[in-house]
Amino acid sequence: MQHLTPVLCRVPGQIGRSITCRSVYSAVSFVPTTQIDRSSVGVSEIGSADFKTKAFSQRSRSGGVVVRLDTRVRAMATEAGIDSPVLTKPRKVVRTLLSKEQPEGDGATVRRSIGRPEMKQLDPFLLLDHFSVSPPAGFPDHPHRGFETVTYMLEGVSTHQDFAGHKGIIGPGDLQWMTAGRGIVHCEMPGGKTPSVGLQLWVNLAAKDKMVDPKYQELVDKDVPKVEKDGIKVSVIAGESFGVKSPVYTRTPTMYLDFTMQPGTVLHQAVPEGWNAFIYILQGKLIIGSEDASPVDSFHTVQLGPGDGLNVWNRADTVARFVLIGGQPLNEPVVQHGPFVMNTKEEIMQTIRDYQFGRNGFERARGWQSDAVQV
């Protein structure tokens, strides 16, 4: 057994940093040595009088100190002011896939993450496209039923219009969460002269929700919650990070976080146990899951294994940006025919007939044609 030297480590607002967990039995955190008070001996105190436990340390390979805490402190972590999650089962990388550019729509280009032969689905996710569209290319009039589309713009402007008269512009940092439900016909086209670059995620709906009325949740960039702390910035599209929650309601429980990490930073992010989760890297290189893992480069999809959270390191000399997406599996049959996603082949056939004959949600589809949205 290794000898562990007692030290004193305090929570944020005092001396130390946030605490994370590396095993079922102990909480572990890499803490800079400059933030450890080595004058203490014997039992160490962490936090306030209401939040104390034994803490021991050993030197880590990165030059920091590994602090181990009794697991009983986990329930008191929030009250003590610890703002990073206490992870007992950090998720590891299951596999990585490079997303190469491919044609899609009418002259558009996408890097497909989820929704490709190697990863057709990751329940509840059906597709993630990193798209780039320049006029006159785009995604002209097309239908959807049985799921949600989430459009998150990174650069440029995208215009949107549907057969119910809803239309608008999605600019950089803006979000459109569209519940297609029983049926929508719409178009998505670039606005302006510069390329429209963004991400579109397809989230499956449970059988009980597939025929709900269509609905939009739209946030402009300034209304998307953001947090910046210790060299890490996050836009909270759905779910929660650093104690900040998104106002977006997700029928299928979902988290969607856009992280930017400065060089030398470390992220500890909780992900609900039992959820499927993955990362798509937009920029830079990241070490994911464990400190000795190989760096993963831009445009890779990283499927994560089971656990209660995720550790990410940026050890490169450049800024890294990625999205972390997780969701509660529906564990239902999935039958997909292009833009229609149902539970059985019979339901797909019914959907095709509904669209062809303009009924059961597609009443406005017959004869509808989009027009140009002014930017």
Steps between C-alpha positions, in 0.01 A plus 500: 500500500629846412577739782277807490614826658231709676447851353246780524288583196217754503203546270462791251483836671779394734816330368428186301310409186198290421497133591426216260484128553696219335376186673198357671666533839682832491477847354808603306612834363818630341572817696791738419770467762498876555150466643590242764579620850779263606532650847219281627551158650271216597136519398426756229186713484316572180257788493302630792423357843204318347709339229804314634664173415840338489707596197828342395717572197766358276702660221350449153684465172379846397666663800178550691367326806236228502257569782293208626181556694265268678189449283276626779591854400320471166158593638644812662706616201250752366439660839873538547533702181664240279398602148633205298323165519620219723545213255515144627487335157669717235404401148761353268527517122326210324597597145591795281386568144626765258225696325597569138329752276220363284227656281151541644180683408521728195870580468575506875795332671486321835731311733272227637553386856202290610290352219774333293554129427748458785265666749145504366354616829597562859167478681329750520706677230439434133739743333753776554618697198770768501378689194641770275270654242562785256231658280327384288542157663289395797226274624182584304144398594490163678284326766565355847303284743574324828805683637663837572759699307743723690681763293791683665678759288876548523562747217289686248121505475238237420142580403203283589140479384224241546159423357320648805644847435781487755812663362815661632876539500749297705825693554836412659450350845122478451301185572186354347353192671221378270262224605369361173257268679209399277637689204681804362605599151769767494808634326843598634708726278810715552455874537743763382811446290719314750478125576254384762684270741337318789390176660170320457407229748204264462349383829254211490164527673336227705201323347267699726642830365538427130162646409506813718434835337807669350676752722800734491738611772730773372777686680723772357864493600466750787228285659697173493639462856879526514761449771873570494722367778868412534567517125192301400195652333175314446176584321221300663273407212314234697555356845736644760866589547687690773170542684330678208195347332355548152137611474443256213246227574600160362224242457774242467734587791809646333816693583680708235805703604740704286841522672804712416814406694815708520838321490587327828145477631315198641123444490292281732139478380220288645295285263200309642566130546317283251506766229679455170749776425754608240733786411550667164822703475471824306852632556829394657611178670369347822589225744175337601408256776841431653826693524702240313260486202620603155394849383198514270502751214238728343194359319503176697196354672587343835249250639516480878449195717285476815561713807387809687713762331793593283856628537658694211850650474631757252877454504556652157631850435176607331139554602268200473126505439254213511139412569402244762162344428320247719151361525281247678451194277144431392561126456230482234504358146615751238379481141626784282416595146696815419339787694235276660583314823242271660490172694363258239500453123121537504533843660754602235265392222219694665726806525583482129130482414421789736763715331388404148133567570540794737345370820572424869731797544596558137180684398697813406758308299299466180588785266728678751825648374746715693605846394814698569554620858647850512820530704 
